[in-house]
Amino acid sequence: MRQLIQQISSRIIRPFVHYERQLCWLLRRLTPGQYLGLHLTVGLLVAGAFLWFFVDLAEDVVTEDPLVRFDQAVVTLLRYLATPTLTTFFLIITTAASAEMLMVVGVLVTVSYALRRRWLHVGTWLAALAGGAVLNQLLKALFSRPRPSFVDPLLSESGYSFPSGHAMLSLVVYGVLAYFVVLDLRTWRARIAVVFGTTLLVLLIGFSRMYLGVHYFSDVVAGYAAGGVWLSALITGMETVRRRKLSLR
């Protein structure tokens, strides 16, 4: 009996001894306090999930999956339900992610953190703005999907439809800004309020693009997915550098 137990124990322990280095690496990836630990692992997994979701949506659009018919039905329904009051409201909301507004926000935030010499924030912020803009242009050119068309449009826009630049850039820009603010806040109640407010704004911006008839449902969701990849990468990268600096103090 003792010999049998020893044989079983030996077979169980042997793989752990053989792959000790790999197991130690994996353990460090899942340890919150370790440099390049749990936060990096979670960040990469989140970015990968967003990327997988975007690719799946893009495939459905390219192959004219039933999602395309759903897109048309949503746009048509929203156009039918449009009212002057709602139109005015969503025209205001959509300007929160316009090029002009993002430029103003971009300059103000850059100057604010530069004056305080918080260069990690400045670098992350500029990467968010530049990377988001480049990613938006590349994806639109790649898929070249025409925008919805109406005889009497509520808002006229040029350029391609997929993915929604407003949805993508609002998630990236306001998401990074919310991350900065959360880092400076001390209470969980305040942090939750910031995250909730930012999420609501980003969702309203995406919905405004559908309501105004300049984007399909899949355009907006794909914009969030593409933006989620970049936002996750930015936050993961900044957290990696920030925690490295803290560990060296």
C-alpha positions in Angstrom: 0.0 0.0 0.0 2.8 2.4 0.9 4.6 1.6 -2.3 1.4 2.3 -4.3 1.0 5.7 -2.6 4.6 6.5 -3.4 4.2 5.6 -7.0 1.0 7.7 -7.3 2.7 10.6 -5.5 5.8 10.3 -7.8 3.6 10.5 -11.0 1.7 13.5 -9.7 4.8 15.5 -8.6 7.0 14.6 -11.6 5.3 16.9 -14.1 5.5 19.8 -11.6 9.3 19.2 -11.2 9.8 18.9 -14.9 7.9 22.1 -15.8 8.9 24.0 -12.7 10.1 27.0 -14.6 6.9 27.3 -16.7 4.7 26.9 -13.6 6.6 29.6 -11.7 6.2 31.9 -14.7 2.4 31.2 -14.8 2.1 31.8 -11.1 3.8 35.2 -11.4 1.3 36.1 -14.1 -1.5 35.4 -11.7 -0.1 37.1 -8.6 -1.5 40.6 -8.1 1.6 42.0 -6.3 4.1 40.7 -8.9 5.5 43.0 -11.6 3.9 42.1 -14.8 1.5 40.0 -12.8 -2.3 39.6 -12.7 -3.1 43.0 -14.1 -1.1 42.3 -17.2 -2.7 38.9 -17.7 -6.2 40.3 -17.3 -5.4 43.3 -19.6 -4.2 41.0 -22.4 -7.1 38.7 -22.0 -9.6 41.6 -22.2 -7.8 43.0 -25.3 -7.9 39.5 -26.9 -11.6 39.2 -26.1 -12.4 42.6 -27.7 -10.3 41.6 -30.8 -12.1 38.3 -31.2 -15.4 40.1 -30.9 -14.4 42.6 -33.6 -13.2 40.0 -36.0 -16.5 38.0 -35.6 -18.5 41.2 -36.3 -16.4 42.1 -39.3 -16.8 38.6 -40.7 -20.6 38.9 -40.3 -20.7 42.2 -42.1 -18.4 41.1 -45.0 -20.3 37.9 -45.5 -23.7 39.7 -45.3 -24.8 37.6 -42.3 -28.4 38.1 -41.0 -26.8 40.8 -38.8 -26.9 43.0 -41.8 -30.6 42.7 -42.1 -30.9 43.4 -38.4 -28.8 46.6 -39.0 -31.3 47.9 -41.6 -34.3 47.1 -39.4 -32.8 49.0 -36.5 -32.0 52.1 -38.6 -35.4 52.1 -40.2 -37.2 51.7 -36.8 -35.2 54.5 -35.2 -35.9 56.8 -38.2 -39.6 56.1 -37.8 -39.5 56.9 -34.1 -37.6 60.2 -34.5 -39.0 63.3 -33.0 -37.7 66.9 -33.0 -36.9 66.9 -29.3 -34.9 63.6 -29.5 -33.1 64.7 -32.6 -32.0 67.9 -30.9 -30.8 65.9 -27.9 -28.8 63.4 -29.9 -27.3 66.1 -32.1 -25.9 67.6 -28.9 -24.7 64.2 -27.6 -23.0 63.3 -30.8 -20.8 66.4 -30.7 -19.1 65.1 -27.6 -17.1 62.7 -29.9 -16.7 65.1 -32.8 -13.3 65.8 -34.1 -13.5 69.4 -32.9 -14.5 68.4 -29.4 -11.9 65.7 -29.1 -9.3 68.1 -30.2 -10.3 70.6 -27.5 -10.4 67.9 -24.9 -7.1 66.5 -26.1 -5.3 69.9 -25.8 -6.7 70.7 -22.4 -5.8 67.3 -20.9 -2.3 67.3 -22.4 -1.6 70.8 -21.1 -3.0 69.9 -17.7 -0.8 66.9 -17.1 2.2 68.4 -18.8 2.1 71.4 -16.4 2.2 68.9 -13.5 5.0 67.0 -15.2 3.1 63.7 -15.3 4.7 62.5 -18.4 3.4 59.0 -18.2 -0.1 60.4 -18.4 0.8 62.7 -21.3 2.4 59.8 -23.3 -0.6 57.5 -22.7 -3.0 60.3 -23.6 -1.2 61.2 -26.8 -1.0 57.5 -27.7 -4.8 57.2 -27.1 -5.6 60.2 -29.4 -3.1 59.4 -32.2 -3.6 55.6 -32.1 -7.4 55.9 -32.0 -7.4 58.2 -35.0 -5.1 56.1 -37.1 -7.0 52.9 -36.2 -10.3 54.5 -37.2 -9.0 55.5 -40.6 -7.3 52.2 -41.3 -10.4 50.1 -40.5 -12.8 52.3 -42.4 -10.5 52.2 -45.5 -10.2 48.4 -45.1 -13.9 47.6 -45.0 -15.2 50.6 -47.1 -18.8 50.0 -46.0 -21.3 52.7 -47.2 -23.3 54.6 -44.6 -27.1 54.3 -44.3 -29.0 56.3 -46.9 -32.1 58.4 -46.4 -34.0 60.8 -48.6 -34.2 63.4 -45.7 -31.3 62.5 -43.4 -31.3 63.9 -39.9 -27.5 64.4 -40.2 -25.3 64.2 -43.2 -21.8 62.6 -42.9 -19.2 61.7 -45.4 -16.7 58.7 -45.3 -17.3 55.1 -44.6 -19.5 53.5 -42.0 -17.7 50.5 -40.5 -16.7 50.8 -37.7 -18.2 53.9 -36.0 -15.4 56.4 -35.3 -17.5 58.2 -32.8 -18.1 55.0 -30.8 -14.5 53.9 -31.0 -12.9 57.3 -30.2 -15.4 58.1 -27.4 -14.6 54.8 -25.7 -10.8 55.3 -26.0 -10.6 59.0 -25.2 -13.2 59.2 -22.4 -12.1 55.7 -21.2 -8.5 56.8 -20.7 -9.6 60.1 -19.2 -11.8 58.2 -16.7 -8.9 55.9 -15.9 -6.7 58.9 -15.1 -9.4 60.4 -12.8 -10.0 57.1 -11.0 -6.3 56.9 -10.2 -6.5 60.2 -8.4 -9.7 59.4 -6.5 -9.6 57.9 -3.0 -13.1 56.5 -2.5 -14.8 53.7 -4.3 -18.0 55.6 -4.4 -16.4 58.4 -6.4 -14.6 55.9 -8.7 -17.9 54.1 -9.4 -19.6 57.4 -10.2 -16.9 58.3 -12.7 -17.0 54.9 -14.4 -20.8 54.9 -14.5 -20.9 58.5 -15.9 -18.3 57.7 -18.6 -20.1 54.5 -19.6 -23.4 56.3 -19.9 -21.9 59.0 -22.1 -20.1 56.6 -24.4 -23.3 54.5 -24.8 -25.3 57.6 -25.6 -22.8 58.7 -28.2 -23.0 55.3 -29.9 -26.8 55.3 -29.8 -26.9 58.8 -31.2 -25.0 57.6 -34.3 -27.7 55.0 -34.9 -30.6 57.4 -34.1 -29.3 60.1 -36.5 -29.0 57.4 -39.2 -25.3 57.8 -39.9 -24.3 54.3 -38.6 -25.7 50.8 -38.4 -25.9 48.8 -35.1 -23.0 46.6 -36.1 -20.9 49.8 -36.9 -21.3 51.0 -33.4 -20.7 47.7 -31.7 -17.6 47.1 -33.8 -16.4 50.6 -32.9 -16.7 49.7 -29.2 -14.9 46.4 -29.9 -12.0 48.0 -31.8 -11.8 50.8 -29.2 -11.8 48.2 -26.4 -8.7 46.6 -27.9 -6.8 49.9 -27.9 -8.1 51.1 -24.5 -7.2 47.8 -22.9 -3.7 47.9 -24.4 -3.2 51.5 -23.2 -4.3 50.9 -19.6 -2.3 47.7 -19.4 0.8 49.4 -20.7 0.5 52.4 -18.4 -0.2 50.1 -15.4 2.8 48.0 -16.2 5.1 51.1 -16.2 3.4 52.7 -13.2 3.7 49.6 -11.1 7.3 49.1 -12.2 8.1 52.6 -10.9 6.3 52.0 -7.6 8.2 48.7 -7.1 11.5 50.6 -7.5 10.7 53.2 -4.8 
